[in-house]
């Protein structure tokens, strides 16, 4: 969890996905979030949303470069208010990802 002065970033949970599904399928929210492309943004099936976040959260993409780059945004009072993600992120090339020692070391990311 990453905590700021007003919000905190948390890993995406199953409960978050249900709320995201509701938001994406709300015409007003979709209009504000996607502007003129609201029709493409809304009416996304829940299973499609789950698959999309599985790729981003668990790193099931072939390159696995975006693992852990999607977060849920919560108020400090615990209210889920949205999501955020890294764009154009890549692992620091100086850091290895060998965790054979059993450590739970996190990767360092650089933005392009």
N, CA and C atoms as an extended XYZ file, in Angstrom:
336
Properties=species:S:1:pos:R:3:atomname:S:1:resname:S:1:resid:I:1 pbc="F F F"
N         0.845       -1.169        0.000 N   UNK     1
C         0.000        0.000        0.000 CA  UNK     1
C         0.896        1.240        0.000 C   UNK     1
N         0.520        2.218       -0.822 N   UNK     2
C         1.237        3.486       -0.893 CA  UNK     2
C         0.294        4.558       -0.366 C   UNK     2
N         0.725        5.239        0.684 N   UNK     3
C        -0.155        6.198        1.348 CA  UNK     3
C         0.333        7.620        1.117 C   UNK     3
N        -0.595        8.496        0.714 N   UNK     4
C        -0.305        9.908        0.529 CA  UNK     4
C        -1.036       10.739        1.566 C   UNK     4
N        -1.108       12.041        1.338 N   UNK     5
C        -1.787       12.935        2.277 CA  UNK     5
C        -3.301       12.764        2.261 C   UNK     5
N        -3.866       12.395        1.099 N   UNK     6
C        -5.325       12.300        0.984 CA  UNK     6
C        -5.836       10.946        0.520 C   UNK     6
N        -5.002       10.200       -0.179 N   UNK     7
C        -5.434        8.898       -0.700 CA  UNK     7
C        -4.341        7.864       -0.488 C   UNK     7
N        -4.728        6.606       -0.702 N   UNK     8
C        -3.748        5.529       -0.685 CA  UNK     8
C        -3.998        4.619       -1.874 C   UNK     8
N        -2.926        4.049       -2.395 N   UNK     9
C        -3.008        3.103       -3.495 CA  UNK     9
C        -2.909        1.705       -2.917 C   UNK     9
N        -3.834        0.847       -3.341 N   UNK    10
C        -3.869       -0.526       -2.841 CA  UNK    10
C        -3.887       -1.492       -4.016 C   UNK    10
N        -3.501       -2.739       -3.778 N   UNK    11
C        -3.661       -3.748       -4.830 CA  UNK    11
C        -5.144       -3.908       -5.178 C   UNK    11
N        -5.433       -4.217       -6.421 N   UNK    12
C        -6.812       -4.422       -6.868 CA  UNK    12
C        -7.341       -5.732       -6.288 C   UNK    12
N        -8.547       -5.681       -5.702 N   UNK    13
C        -9.181       -6.875       -5.138 CA  UNK    13
C       -10.409       -7.248       -5.961 C   UNK    13
N       -10.963       -8.415       -5.687 N   UNK    14
C       -12.182       -8.858       -6.356 CA  UNK    14
C       -13.325       -7.871       -6.109 C   UNK    14
N       -13.460       -7.366       -4.894 N   UNK    15
C       -14.511       -6.387       -4.591 CA  UNK    15
C       -14.318       -5.110       -5.412 C   UNK    15
N       -13.061       -4.715       -5.631 N   UNK    16
C       -12.785       -3.542       -6.463 CA  UNK    16
C       -13.265       -3.772       -7.891 C   UNK    16
N       -13.064       -4.988       -8.407 N   UNK    17
C       -13.480       -5.291       -9.777 CA  UNK    17
C       -14.983       -5.173       -9.949 C   UNK    17
N       -15.737       -5.578       -8.940 N   UNK    18
C       -17.196       -5.456       -9.020 CA  UNK    18
C       -17.590       -3.983       -9.093 C   UNK    18
N       -16.945       -3.134       -8.281 N   UNK    19
C       -17.230       -1.695       -8.341 CA  UNK    19
C       -16.806       -1.106       -9.686 C   UNK    19
N       -15.651       -1.521      -10.185 N   UNK    20
C       -15.196       -1.036      -11.489 CA  UNK    20
C       -16.178       -1.435      -12.584 C   UNK    20
N       -16.714       -2.637      -12.490 N   UNK    21
C       -17.723       -3.100      -13.442 CA  UNK    21
C       -18.943       -2.182      -13.398 C   UNK    21
N       -19.388       -1.859      -12.197 N   UNK    22
C       -20.549       -0.968      -12.048 CA  UNK    22
C       -20.244        0.420      -12.617 C   UNK    22
N       -19.052        0.945      -12.322 N   UNK    23
C       -18.682        2.262      -12.833 CA  UNK    23
C       -18.604        2.257      -14.356 C   UNK    23
N       -17.967        1.251      -14.928 N   UNK    24
C       -17.796        1.182      -16.381 CA  UNK    24
C       -19.118        1.049      -17.113 C   UNK    24
N       -20.102        0.505      -16.456 N   UNK    25
C       -21.400        0.306      -17.089 CA  UNK    25
C       -22.422        1.362      -16.689 C   UNK    25
N       -21.973        2.399      -16.014 N   UNK    26
C       -22.819        3.544      -15.694 CA  UNK    26
C       -22.559        4.585      -16.785 C   UNK    26
N       -23.595        4.948      -17.529 N   UNK    27
C       -23.417        5.843      -18.679 CA  UNK    27
C       -22.759        7.171      -18.309 C   UNK    27
N       -23.146        7.762      -17.187 N   UNK    28
C       -22.565        9.048      -16.806 CA  UNK    28
C       -21.087        8.902      -16.456 C   UNK    28
N       -20.762        7.872      -15.691 N   UNK    29
C       -19.358        7.639      -15.336 CA  UNK    29
C       -18.551        7.354      -16.596 C   UNK    29
N       -19.095        6.514      -17.484 N   UNK    30
C       -18.395        6.182      -18.726 CA  UNK    30
C       -18.159        7.432      -19.576 C   UNK    30
N       -19.140        8.307      -19.630 N   UNK    31
C       -19.003        9.538      -20.419 CA  UNK    31
C       -17.874       10.407      -19.865 C   UNK    31
N       -17.821       10.567      -18.548 N   UNK    32
C       -16.765       11.380      -17.943 CA  UNK    32
C       -15.403       10.712      -18.068 C   UNK    32
N       -15.364        9.407      -17.944 N   UNK    33
C       -14.088        8.695      -17.971 CA  UNK    33
C       -13.519        8.566      -19.378 C   UNK    33
N       -14.395        8.388      -20.364 N   UNK    34
C       -13.912        8.104      -21.710 CA  UNK    34
C       -14.235        9.188      -22.723 C   UNK    34
N       -14.941       10.206      -22.323 N   UNK    35
C       -15.266       11.282      -23.259 CA  UNK    35
C       -16.119       10.793      -24.409 C   UNK    35
N       -15.693       11.067      -25.625 N   UNK    36
C       -16.493       10.731      -26.798 CA  UNK    36
C       -16.538        9.240      -27.093 C   UNK    36
N       -15.686        8.447      -26.473 N   UNK    37
C       -15.669        7.012      -26.730 CA  UNK    37
C       -16.408        6.235      -25.649 C   UNK    37
N       -17.369        6.872      -24.999 N   UNK    38
C       -18.095        6.237      -23.904 CA  UNK    38
C       -18.799        4.965      -24.337 C   UNK    38
N       -19.272        4.914      -25.575 N   UNK    39
C       -19.979        3.718      -26.041 CA  UNK    39
C       -19.062        2.502      -26.033 C   UNK    39
N       -17.792        2.708      -26.348 N   UNK    40
C       -16.843        1.597      -26.317 CA  UNK    40
C       -16.450        1.250      -24.885 C   UNK    40
N       -16.478        2.215      -24.012 N   UNK    41
C       -16.025        2.030      -22.646 CA  UNK    41
C       -17.069        1.339      -21.788 C   UNK    41
N       -18.337        1.599      -22.040 N   UNK    42
C       -19.399        1.023      -21.223 CA  UNK    42
C       -19.807       -0.345      -21.754 C   UNK    42
N       -20.624       -1.020      -20.993 N   UNK    43
C       -21.154       -2.337      -21.340 CA  UNK    43
C       -20.073       -3.405      -21.483 C   UNK    43
N       -19.033       -3.292      -20.719 N   UNK    44
C       -17.974       -4.290      -20.699 CA  UNK    44
C       -18.387       -5.415      -19.764 C   UNK    44
N       -18.416       -6.669      -20.237 N   UNK    45
C       -18.804       -7.779      -19.354 CA  UNK    45
C       -17.829       -7.930      -18.182 C   UNK    45
N       -18.349       -8.365      -17.043 N   UNK    46
C       -17.524       -8.533      -15.846 CA  UNK    46
C       -16.368       -9.499      -16.104 C   UNK    46
N       -16.610      -10.576      -16.834 N   UNK    47
C       -15.533      -11.536      -17.112 CA  UNK    47
C       -14.414      -10.905      -17.948 C   UNK    47
N       -14.767      -10.014      -18.860 N   UNK    48
C       -13.749       -9.311      -19.651 CA  UNK    48
C       -12.924       -8.391      -18.764 C   UNK    48
N       -13.592       -7.722      -17.840 N   UNK    49
C       -12.892       -6.848      -16.902 CA  UNK    49
C       -11.952       -7.662      -16.020 C   UNK    49
N       -12.421       -8.804      -15.543 N   UNK    50
C       -11.561       -9.676      -14.723 CA  UNK    50
C       -10.331      -10.115      -15.511 C   UNK    50
N       -10.515      -10.498      -16.761 N   UNK    51
C        -9.391      -10.943      -17.590 CA  UNK    51
C        -8.404       -9.806      -17.833 C   UNK    51
N        -8.927       -8.609      -18.084 N   UNK    52
C        -8.083       -7.447      -18.323 CA  UNK    52
C        -7.219       -7.142      -17.096 C   UNK    52
N        -7.819       -7.186      -15.916 N   UNK    53
C        -7.063       -6.905      -14.698 CA  UNK    53
C        -6.141       -8.061      -14.321 C   UNK    53
N        -6.506       -9.281      -14.688 N   UNK    54
C        -5.601      -10.408      -14.439 CA  UNK    54
C        -4.305      -10.197      -15.200 C   UNK    54
N        -4.404       -9.705      -16.418 N   UNK    55
C        -3.206       -9.402      -17.203 CA  UNK    55
C        -2.358       -8.339      -16.520 C   UNK    55
N        -3.003       -7.260      -16.109 N   UNK    56
C        -2.265       -6.121      -15.561 CA  UNK    56
C        -1.792       -6.344      -14.134 C   UNK    56
N        -2.614       -7.006      -13.327 N   UNK    57
C        -2.290       -7.164      -11.906 CA  UNK    57
C        -1.369       -8.349      -11.668 C   UNK    57
N        -1.668       -9.463      -12.295 N   UNK    58
C        -0.878      -10.668      -12.046 CA  UNK    58
C         0.226      -10.876      -13.067 C   UNK    58
N         0.270      -10.032      -14.074 N   UNK    59
C         1.357      -10.129      -15.041 CA  UNK    59
C         1.246      -11.328      -15.947 C   UNK    59
N         0.063      -11.596      -16.495 N   UNK    60
C        -0.086      -12.749      -17.376 CA  UNK    60
C         0.159      -12.396      -18.834 C   UNK    60
N         0.590      -11.178      -19.092 N   UNK    61
C         0.959      -10.824      -20.464 CA  UNK    61
C         2.243      -11.558      -20.809 C   UNK    61
N         2.461      -11.849      -22.086 N   UNK    62
C         3.689      -12.569      -22.464 CA  UNK    62
C         4.968      -11.903      -21.975 C   UNK    62
N         5.033      -10.568      -22.011 N   UNK    63
C         6.251       -9.880      -21.585 CA  UNK    63
C         6.337       -9.732      -20.075 C   UNK    63
N         5.201       -9.804      -19.385 N   UNK    64
C         5.128       -9.688      -17.921 CA  UNK    64
C         5.713       -8.373      -17.407 C   UNK    64
N         5.802       -7.351      -18.265 N   UNK    65
C         6.413       -6.081      -17.862 CA  UNK    65
C         5.491       -5.153      -17.090 C   UNK    65
N         4.186       -5.403      -17.096 N   UNK    66
C         3.276       -4.493      -16.406 CA  UNK    66
C         2.747       -5.066      -15.107 C   UNK    66
N         3.346       -6.120      -14.625 N   UNK    67
C         2.880       -6.739      -13.395 CA  UNK    67
C         2.922       -5.736      -12.248 C   UNK    67
N         1.810       -5.639      -11.526 N   UNK    68
C         1.763       -4.769      -10.365 CA  UNK    68
C         1.676       -3.293      -10.676 C   UNK    68
N         1.309       -2.926      -11.901 N   UNK    69
C         1.258       -1.513      -12.285 CA  UNK    69
C        -0.144       -0.937      -12.224 C   UNK    69
N        -1.107       -1.676      -11.710 N   UNK    70
C        -2.485       -1.200      -11.601 CA  UNK    70
C        -2.862       -1.187      -10.131 C   UNK    70
N        -3.471       -0.082       -9.684 N   UNK    71
C        -3.820        0.078       -8.282 CA  UNK    71
C        -5.255        0.561       -8.131 C   UNK    71
N        -5.851        0.260       -6.995 N   UNK    72
C        -7.122        0.865       -6.607 CA  UNK    72
C        -6.792        2.084       -5.762 C   UNK    72
N        -7.557        3.154       -5.949 N   UNK    73
C        -7.364        4.388       -5.188 CA  UNK    73
C        -8.459        4.462       -4.132 C   UNK    73
N        -8.041        4.632       -2.879 N   UNK    74
C        -8.962        4.739       -1.745 CA  UNK    74
C        -8.705        6.042       -1.010 C   UNK    74
N        -9.768        6.617       -0.446 N   UNK    75
C        -9.577        7.743        0.466 CA  UNK    75
C        -8.950        7.183        1.735 C   UNK    75
N        -8.384        8.040        2.559 N   UNK    76
C        -7.820        7.573        3.825 CA  UNK    76
C        -8.913        7.051        4.748 C   UNK    76
N       -10.173        7.403        4.455 N   UNK    77
C       -11.312        6.881        5.207 CA  UNK    77
C       -11.788        5.523        4.710 C   UNK    77
N       -11.119        4.979        3.691 N   UNK    78
C       -11.438        3.638        3.217 CA  UNK    78
C       -12.468        3.543        2.109 C   UNK    78
N       -12.750        4.655        1.418 N   UNK    79
C       -13.728        4.641        0.328 CA  UNK    79
C       -12.999        4.459       -1.005 C   UNK    79
N       -13.404        3.451       -1.769 N   UNK    80
C       -12.820        3.186       -3.085 CA  UNK    80
C       -13.330        4.241       -4.065 C   UNK    80
N       -12.407        5.035       -4.622 N   UNK    81
C       -12.825        6.134       -5.494 CA  UNK    81
C       -12.299        6.014       -6.920 C   UNK    81
N       -11.507        5.010       -7.222 N   UNK    82
C       -11.024        4.882       -8.592 CA  UNK    82
C        -9.841        3.956       -8.723 C   UNK    82
N        -9.182        4.065       -9.871 N   UNK    83
C        -7.999        3.268      -10.155 CA  UNK    83
C        -6.935        4.165      -10.767 C   UNK    83
N        -5.722        3.685      -10.777 N   UNK    84
C        -4.648        4.351      -11.501 CA  UNK    84
C        -3.667        3.277      -11.938 C   UNK    84
N        -2.841        3.620      -12.894 N   UNK    85
C        -1.866        2.646      -13.381 CA  UNK    85
C        -0.658        3.370      -13.945 C   UNK    85
N         0.433        2.628      -14.029 N   UNK    86
C         1.622        3.130      -14.692 CA  UNK    86
C         1.430        2.937      -16.183 C   UNK    86
N         1.964        3.841      -16.960 N   UNK    87
C         1.981        3.696      -18.416 CA  UNK    87
C         3.429        3.764      -18.862 C   UNK    87
N         3.763        2.961      -19.826 N   UNK    88
C         5.118        2.930      -20.375 CA  UNK    88
C         6.164        2.635      -19.305 C   UNK    88
N         5.817        1.780      -18.363 N   UNK    89
C         6.777        1.393      -17.334 CA  UNK    89
C         7.652        0.254      -17.819 C   UNK    89
N         8.836        0.180      -17.305 N   UNK    90
C         9.717       -0.941      -17.626 CA  UNK    90
C        10.596       -1.208      -16.412 C   UNK    90
N        10.954       -2.461      -16.174 N   UNK    91
C        11.807       -2.767      -15.027 CA  UNK    91
C        13.176       -2.113      -15.174 C   UNK    91
N        13.769       -1.761      -14.066 N   UNK    92
C        15.114       -1.205      -14.065 CA  UNK    92
C        16.060       -2.286      -14.579 C   UNK    92
N        16.786       -2.039      -15.672 N   UNK    93
C        17.651       -3.076      -16.241 CA  UNK    93
C        18.817       -3.458      -15.339 C   UNK    93
N        19.143       -2.635      -14.355 N   UNK    94
C        20.248       -2.935      -13.452 CA  UNK    94
C        19.841       -3.897      -12.347 C   UNK    94
N        18.555       -4.162      -12.243 N   UNK    95
C        18.055       -4.999      -11.155 CA  UNK    95
C        17.644       -6.360      -11.707 C   UNK    95
N        18.089       -7.411      -11.074 N   UNK    96
C        17.674       -8.745      -11.495 CA  UNK    96
C        16.383       -9.108      -10.784 C   UNK    96
N        15.685      -10.065      -11.330 N   UNK    97
C        14.425      -10.509      -10.728 CA  UNK    97
C        14.581      -11.929      -10.187 C   UNK    97
N        15.809      -12.310       -9.865 N   UNK    98
C        16.061      -13.652       -9.345 CA  UNK    98
C        15.695      -13.689       -7.871 C   UNK    98
N        14.645      -14.391       -7.556 N   UNK    99
C        14.201      -14.484       -6.163 CA  UNK    99
C        14.411      -15.893       -5.624 C   UNK    99
N        15.404      -16.564       -6.150 N   UNK   100
C        15.672      -17.927       -5.705 CA  UNK   100
C        16.108      -17.972       -4.246 C   UNK   100
N        16.498      -16.820       -3.691 N   UNK   101
C        16.899      -16.781       -2.287 CA  UNK   101
C        15.701      -16.696       -1.352 C   UNK   101
N        14.479      -16.658       -1.929 N   UNK   102
C        13.273      -16.612       -1.106 CA  UNK   102
C        12.869      -15.214       -0.681 C   UNK   102
N        13.613      -14.199       -1.113 N   UNK   103
C        13.273      -12.835       -0.709 CA  UNK   103
C        12.015      -12.360       -1.424 C   UNK   103
N        11.382      -11.371       -0.853 N   UNK   104
C        10.179      -10.784       -1.441 CA  UNK   104
C        10.494       -9.363       -1.894 C   UNK   104
N        11.654       -9.204       -2.478 N   UNK   105
C        12.120       -7.898       -2.922 CA  UNK   105
C        11.243       -7.390       -4.067 C   UNK   105
N        10.897       -6.118       -4.042 N   UNK   106
C        10.078       -5.531       -5.103 CA  UNK   106
C        10.973       -4.971       -6.201 C   UNK   106
N        10.460       -4.992       -7.421 N   UNK   107
C        11.207       -4.456       -8.549 CA  UNK   107
C        11.139       -2.935       -8.556 C   UNK   107
N        12.179       -2.323       -9.071 N   UNK   108
C        12.211       -0.887       -9.268 CA  UNK   108
C        11.774       -0.606      -10.699 C   UNK   108
N        10.918        0.405      -10.869 N   UNK   109
C        10.410        0.737      -12.203 CA  UNK   109
C        10.862        2.121      -12.607 C   UNK   109
N        11.095        2.278      -13.885 N   UNK   110
C        11.401        3.582      -14.462 CA  UNK   110
C        10.312        3.897      -15.471 C   UNK   110
N         9.970        5.161      -15.576 N   UNK   111
C         9.011        5.577      -16.594 CA  UNK   111
C         9.776        6.128      -17.776 C   UNK   111
N         9.326        5.774      -18.967 N   UNK   112
C        10.021        6.203      -20.190 CA  UNK   112
C         9.835        7.672      -20.430 C   UNK   112
